[in-house]
Amino acid sequence: MYAHVAADQFSRVEGSVVHLPTGAEFTPVSKSAESITVWTGAIERVIADGRVFKYDDVLRAMRSYWLMSSTEAPAKVA
């Protein structure tokens, strides 16, 4: 069974959204949460506390978190 993904598991760090339990990073490359660069970290793997997070659940929650927390324009890629 996969672990529950919640908004409080995310943080914005230098223009990226980080899923804190897994270390996964999502970096929007435009104003759209659909256009991202992803580093999956430990998604779909057992982490130190025994939980496993499903990729689709983390990605869906990240997009929601990004849209809700976006008060500044994401960094543009040159």
Rosetta blueprint (number, residue, H / E / L):
1 M L
2 Y L
3 A L
4 H L
5 V L
6 A L
7 A H
8 D H
9 Q H
10 F E
11 S E
12 R E
13 V E
14 E L
15 G L
16 S E
17 V E
18 V E
19 H E
20 L L
21 P L
22 T L
23 G L
24 A E
25 E E
26 F E
27 T E
28 P E
29 V L
30 S L
31 K L
32 S L
33 A L
34 E L
35 S L
36 I E
37 T E
38 V E
39 W E
40 T L
41 G L
42 A L
43 I L
44 E L
45 R L
46 V L
47 I L
48 A L
49 D L
50 G L
51 R L
52 V L
53 F L
54 K L
55 Y H
56 D H
57 D H
58 V H
59 L H
60 R H
61 A H
62 M H
63 R H
64 S H
65 Y H
66 W H
67 L H
68 M H
69 S H
70 S L
71 T L
72 E L
73 A L
74 P L
75 A L
76 K L
77 V L
78 A L
